[in-house]
Amino acid sequence: MEDIYLQFLPKQIVPSVPKNIDAYDVLKKLSLQKHKTIKLNWYDLFEDVLFVEDDALFLTEAYNELSEIGEQDAQNIFLGDGSLQIDINFRYDEVHMTVIHSPNLDKRFSQKKEVKIARDDYYLAWKYLMKQVLDFM
């Protein structure tokens, strides 16, 4: 089966996505369809190849956490066994993202990028990402 290509980018059109998605159901359905890898573009900062069996669950759980995040909270996301680490700090209407990409888990080649985006754009990016996941199921 083909790889899944996903983008974490805010789109102007708000996709219709449930507030909470069953992470185990996502994993099960993608696995049954024989999807093995996810090629993820994270906010045009980095691309990484992830394994469905490891990271479909983590992506969905990170999306589900959004409903519990307050005005000044944090979110930490580890994907690809640590090849993509995303630290997010919420500051009212802004989101500060620190993204560390370590290709093949080799710290010698790690790159770190920081970006600030509007909180609404962060939520839109998650909705867009999860809409793509649901479309593959």
HELIX and SHEET records of a PDB file:
HELIX    1   1 ALA A   23  LEU A   32  1                                  10    
HELIX    2   2 VAL A   52  GLU A   65  1                                  14    
HELIX    3   3 LEU A   66  GLU A   68  5                                   3    
HELIX    4   4 GLY A   80  GLY A   82  5                                   3    
HELIX    5   5 PRO A  103  LEU A  105  5                                   3    
HELIX    6   6 LYS A  107  PHE A  109  5                                   3    
HELIX    7   7 ARG A  119  PHE A  136  1                                  18    
SHEET    1   A 3 ILE A   4  PHE A   8  0                                        
SHEET    2   A 3 THR A  37  TRP A  42  1                                        
SHEET    3   A 3 PHE A  46  PHE A  51 -1                                        
SHEET    1   B 4 ALA A  74  LEU A  79  0                                        
SHEET    2   B 4 LEU A  84  ARG A  91 -1                                        
SHEET    3   B 4 GLU A  94  HIS A 101 -1                                        
SHEET    4   B 4 GLN A 111  ALA A 118 -1                                        
END                                                                             
